[in-house]
Amino acid sequence: MRHASYTLATLEVDNEPLHLLTASLMVVRRPDVPALDWEVVATTLPGETLVQRPVHLVMTELLDGRIFRGDAFVVRSDEQRHVFRGGGSLLGLLPADDLEEEP
């Protein structure tokens, strides 16, 4: 199993920015599983609770400004803590991340 973690500077949910205090993206490549497993955990300023539903996420990585995009599902949300589970591919990964599918 290979994995990578990224600290996020920005996070948009269906084109609406969240006011982040902290957020991270964790990506996992499991052996013999073609799809990536990824999750975003975010803490925001107090605001609205997000309803459990499919969403499109656009994320900016803190260190190099790289943009990640992908469809996810709102797993949990309260006024400040939000968890999103990746529901498909994740755009923005590079070969240097070493998360390509095994041949």
FIKOLZA-1660 file (N, C-alpha, C; in steps of 0.1 Angstrom, whole numbers, plus 5000, padded with zeros to 4 digits):
% residues 103
   i   px   py   pz ch aa at
   1 5008 4988 5000  A  M  N
   1 5000 5000 5000  A  M CA
   1 5009 5012 5000  A  M  C
   2 5006 5022 4991  A  R  N
   2 5013 5035 4991  A  R CA
   2 5003 5046 4994  A  R  C
   3 5008 5056 5000  A  H  N
   3 4999 5067 5004  A  H CA
   3 5007 5081 5003  A  H  C
   4 4999 5091 5003  A  A  N
   4 5005 5105 5003  A  A CA
   4 4995 5114 5010  A  A  C
   5 5000 5124 5017  A  S  N
   5 4992 5133 5024  A  S CA
   5 4996 5147 5020  A  S  C
   6 4986 5156 5019  A  Y  N
   6 4988 5170 5014  A  Y CA
   6 4980 5179 5024  A  Y  C
   7 4987 5190 5028  A  T  N
   7 4980 5200 5035  A  T CA
   7 4974 5210 5025  A  T  C
   8 4961 5213 5028  A  L  N
   8 4954 5222 5018  A  L CA
   8 4953 5236 5023  A  L  C
   9 4955 5245 5013  A  A  N
   9 4954 5260 5016  A  A CA
   9 4940 5264 5013  A  A  C
  10 4933 5258 5003  A  T  N
  10 4919 5262 5000  A  T CA
  10 4911 5249 4997  A  T  C
  11 4898 5251 4999  A  L  N
  11 4889 5240 4996  A  L CA
  11 4876 5246 4991  A  L  C
  12 4872 5242 4979  A  E  N
  12 4859 5246 4974  A  E CA
  12 4850 5234 4973  A  E  C
  13 4837 5236 4977  A  V  N
  13 4827 5225 4976  A  V CA
  13 4816 5230 4966  A  V  C
  14 4815 5224 4955  A  D  N
  14 4806 5228 4944  A  D CA
  14 4807 5243 4942  A  D  C
  15 4820 5248 4940  A  N  N
  15 4823 5262 4937  A  N CA
  15 4821 5272 4948  A  N  C
  16 4818 5267 4960  A  E  N
  16 4817 5275 4972  A  E CA
  16 4829 5273 4981  A  E  C
  17 4837 5284 4984  A  P  N
  17 4849 5282 4992  A  P CA
  17 4845 5280 5007  A  P  C
  18 4852 5271 5013  A  L  N
  18 4851 5270 5028  A  L CA
  18 4861 5279 5034  A  L  C
  19 4858 5284 5046  A  H  N
  19 4868 5293 5053  A  H CA
  19 4876 5284 5063  A  H  C
  20 4887 5279 5057  A  L  N
  20 4895 5269 5064  A  L CA
  20 4903 5274 5076  A  L  C
  21 4904 5266 5086  A  L  N
  21 4914 5267 5097  A  L CA
  21 4925 5257 5094  A  L  C
  22 4921 5245 5090  A  T  N
  22 4931 5235 5086  A  T CA
  22 4923 5225 5077  A  T  C
  23 4931 5219 5068  A  A  N
  23 4925 5208 5060  A  A CA
  23 4936 5199 5054  A  A  C
  24 4933 5187 5052  A  S  N
  24 4943 5177 5047  A  S CA
  24 4936 5168 5037  A  S  C
  25 4944 5163 5027  A  L  N
  25 4940 5154 5017  A  L CA
  25 4949 5141 5019  A  L  C
  26 4943 5130 5021  A  M  N
  26 4950 5117 5022  A  M CA
  26 4946 5109 5010  A  M  C
  27 4956 5104 5003  A  V  N
  27 4954 5095 4991  A  V CA
  27 4961 5082 4994  A  V  C
  28 4954 5071 4991  A  V  N
  28 4959 5057 4993  A  V CA
  28 4958 5049 4980  A  V  C
  29 4968 5042 4977  A  R  N
  29 4968 5032 4966  A  R CA
  29 4969 5019 4972  A  R  C
  30 4959 5011 4971  A  R  N
  30 4959 4997 4977  A  R CA
  30 4963 4987 4966  A  R  C
  31 4970 4977 4970  A  P  N
  31 4974 4967 4960  A  P CA
  31 4961 4960 4954  A  P  C
  32 4961 4957 4942  A  D  N
  32 4950 4949 4935  A  D CA
  32 4937 4956 4935  A  D  C
  33 4937 4970 4938  A  V  N
  33 4925 4978 4937  A  V CA
  33 4927 4989 4927  A  V  C
  34 4919 4989 4916  A  P  N
  34 4922 4999 4905  A  P CA
  34 4919 5013 4909  A  P  C
  35 4910 5016 4918  A  A  N
  35 4906 5029 4922  A  A CA
  35 4914 5034 4933  A  A  C
  36 4917 5047 4933  A  L  N
  36 4924 5053 4945  A  L CA
  36 4914 5055 4956  A  L  C
  37 4919 5055 4968  A  D  N
  37 4911 5057 4980  A  D CA
  37 4915 5071 4985  A  D  C
  38 4907 5081 4986  A  W  N
  38 4911 5094 4991  A  W CA
  38 4900 5100 5000  A  W  C
  39 4905 5109 5009  A  E  N
  39 4896 5115 5018  A  E CA
  39 4901 5129 5022  A  E  C
  40 4892 5139 5024  A  V  N
  40 4896 5152 5029  A  V CA
  40 4889 5154 5042  A  V  C
  41 4897 5159 5052  A  V  N
  41 4892 5163 5065  A  V CA
  41 4895 5178 5067  A  V  C
  42 4885 5186 5070  A  A  N
  42 4886 5200 5071  A  A CA
  42 4880 5205 5084  A  A  C
  43 4887 5215 5089  A  T  N
  43 4881 5223 5101  A  T CA
  43 4880 5237 5096  A  T  C
  44 4868 5243 5098  A  T  N
  44 4865 5256 5093  A  T CA
  44 4861 5266 5104  A  T  C
  45 4860 5278 5101  A  L  N
  45 4854 5288 5110  A  L CA
  45 4839 5283 5111  A  L  C
  46 4833 5286 5122  A  P  N
  46 4819 5282 5124  A  P CA
  46 4810 5286 5112  A  P  C
  47 4802 5277 5107  A  G  N
  47 4794 5280 5096  A  G CA
  47 4783 5270 5095  A  G  C
  48 4778 5268 5083  A  E  N
  48 4767 5258 5080  A  E CA
  48 4772 5244 5080  A  E  C
  49 4763 5235 5084  A  T  N
  49 4765 5221 5083  A  T CA
  49 4762 5217 5068  A  T  C
  50 4771 5209 5063  A  L  N
  50 4769 5204 5049  A  L CA
  50 4760 5191 5049  A  L  C
  51 4751 5190 5040  A  V  N
  51 4742 5179 5040  A  V CA
  51 4750 5167 5033  A  V  C
  52 4747 5155 5037  A  Q  N
  52 4753 5143 5031  A  Q CA
  52 4748 5142 5017  A  Q  C
  53 4758 5143 5007  A  R  N
  53 4754 5143 4993  A  R CA
  53 4767 5143 4985  A  R  C
  54 4766 5139 4972  A  P  N
  54 4777 5140 4963  A  P CA
  54 4781 5155 4961  A  P  C
  55 4794 5158 4960  A  V  N
  55 4799 5171 4957  A  V CA
  55 4811 5170 4948  A  V  C
  56 4815 5182 4943  A  H  N
  56 4827 5183 4935  A  H CA
  56 4837 5192 4943  A  H  C
  57 4849 5187 4946  A  L  N
  57 4859 5194 4954  A  L CA
  57 4870 5199 4945  A  L  C
  58 4874 5212 4948  A  V  N
  58 4886 5217 4942  A  V CA
  58 4894 5222 4953  A  V  C
  59 4907 5217 4954  A  M  N
  59 4916 5219 4965  A  M CA
  59 4929 5225 4960  A  M  C
  60 4935 5234 4968  A  T  N
  60 4948 5239 4965  A  T CA
  60 4958 5235 4976  A  T  C
  61 4969 5228 4972  A  E  N
  61 4978 5223 4981  A  E CA
  61 4986 5235 4987  A  E  C
  62 4989 5235 4999  A  L  N
  62 4996 5246 5006  A  L CA
  62 5010 5250 5001  A  L  C
  63 5018 5239 5000  A  L  N
  63 5033 5242 4997  A  L CA
  63 5036 5246 4983  A  L  C
  64 5030 5239 4973  A  D  N
  64 5033 5243 4959  A  D CA
  64 5022 5248 4951  A  D  C
  65 5010 5250 4957  A  G  N
  65 4999 5256 4950  A  G CA
  65 4992 5247 4940  A  G  C
  66 4996 5234 4940  A  R  N
  66 4990 5224 4931  A  R CA
  66 4975 5223 4933  A  R  C
  67 4968 5222 4922  A  I  N
  67 4953 5221 4923  A  I CA
  67 4949 5206 4921  A  I  C
  68 4941 5201 4931  A  F  N
  68 4934 5188 4930  A  F CA
  68 4919 5190 4927  A  F  C
  69 4914 5181 4920  A  R  N
  69 4899 5181 4917  A  R CA
  69 4894 5167 4917  A  R  C
  70 4882 5166 4923  A  G  N
  70 4875 5152 4923  A  G CA
  70 4862 5153 4929  A  G  C
  71 4854 5142 4925  A  D  N
  71 4841 5141 4931  A  D CA
  71 4841 5133 4944  A  D  C
  72 4834 5137 4953  A  A  N
  72 4834 5131 4966  A  A CA
  72 4820 5131 4972  A  A  C
  73 4819 5125 4984  A  F  N
  73 4806 5125 4991  A  F CA
  73 4808 5131 5005  A  F  C
  74 4799 5139 5010  A  V  N
  74 4800 5145 5023  A  V CA
  74 4796 5133 5033  A  V  C
  75 4806 5129 5041  A  V  N
  75 4804 5118 5050  A  V CA
  75 4799 5123 5063  A  V  C
  76 4805 5133 5069  A  R  N
  76 4801 5140 5081  A  R CA
  76 4804 5155 5080  A  R  C
  77 4795 5162 5087  A  S  N
  77 4797 5176 5087  A  S CA
  77 4789 5182 5099  A  S  C
  78 4796 5191 5107  A  D  N
  78 4789 5199 5117  A  D CA
  78 4793 5214 5114  A  D  C
  79 4792 5222 5123  A  E  N
  79 4794 5236 5120  A  E CA
  79 4809 5239 5117  A  E  C
  80 4818 5230 5121  A  Q  N
  80 4832 5233 5119  A  Q CA
  80 4840 5222 5114  A  Q  C
  81 4836 5209 5115  A  R  N
  81 4844 5198 5110  A  R CA
  81 4836 5191 5099  A  R  C
  82 4844 5188 5088  A  H  N
  82 4838 5182 5076  A  H CA
  82 4847 5171 5071  A  H  C
  83 4841 5160 5067  A  V  N
  83 4848 5148 5061  A  V CA
  83 4842 5145 5048  A  V  C
  84 4850 5144 5038  A  F  N
  84 4846 5141 5024  A  F CA
  84 4854 5128 5020  A  F  C
  85 4846 5119 5013  A  R  N
  85 4852 5106 5009  A  R CA
  85 4852 5107 4993  A  R  C
  86 4864 5105 4988  A  G  N
  86 4866 5105 4973  A  G CA
  86 4857 5094 4967  A  G  C
  87 4850 5098 4956  A  G  N
  87 4841 5089 4949  A  G CA
  87 4846 5086 4935  A  G  C
  88 4858 5087 4932  A  G  N
  88 4863 5085 4918  A  G CA
  88 4877 5089 4917  A  G  C
  89 4881 5093 4905  A  S  N
  89 4894 5097 4902  A  S CA
  89 4897 5111 4909  A  S  C
  90 4910 5113 4910  A  L  N
  90 4915 5126 4916  A  L CA
  90 4925 5132 4907  A  L  C
  91 4921 5143 4901  A  L  N
  91 4930 5150 4892  A  L CA
  91 4940 5159 4899  A  L  C
  92 4952 5159 4895  A  G  N
  92 4962 5168 4901  A  G CA
  92 4974 5160 4906  A  G  C
  93 4973 5147 4907  A  L  N
  93 4984 5138 4911  A  L CA
  93 4995 5138 4900  A  L  C
  94 5007 5137 4905  A  L  N
  94 5019 5137 4896  A  L CA
  94 5026 5124 4897  A  L  C
  95 5034 5120 4886  A  P  N
  95 5041 5107 4887  A  P CA
  95 5050 5107 4900  A  P  C
  96 5056 5118 4904  A  A  N
  96 5064 5118 4915  A  A CA
  96 5057 5115 4928  A  A  C
  97 5044 5115 4928  A  D  N
  97 5036 5112 4940  A  D CA
  97 5036 5097 4942  A  D  C
  98 5041 5089 4932  A  D  N
  98 5042 5074 4933  A  D CA
  98 5029 5068 4937  A  D  C
  99 5018 5072 4931  A  L  N
  99 5005 5066 4933  A  L CA
  99 4998 5060 4921  A  L  C
 100 5006 5058 4910  A  E  N
 100 5000 5053 4898  A  E CA
 100 4996 5038 4901  A  E  C
 101 4987 5034 4892  A  E  N
 101 4982 5020 4894  A  E CA
 101 4993 5010 4890  A  E  C
 102 4995 5000 4897  A  E  N
 102 5005 4989 4895  A  E CA
 102 5002 4983 4881  A  E  C
 103 5012 4979 4873  A  P  N
 103 5009 4972 4861  A  P CA
 103 5004 4958 4863  A  P  C
% end
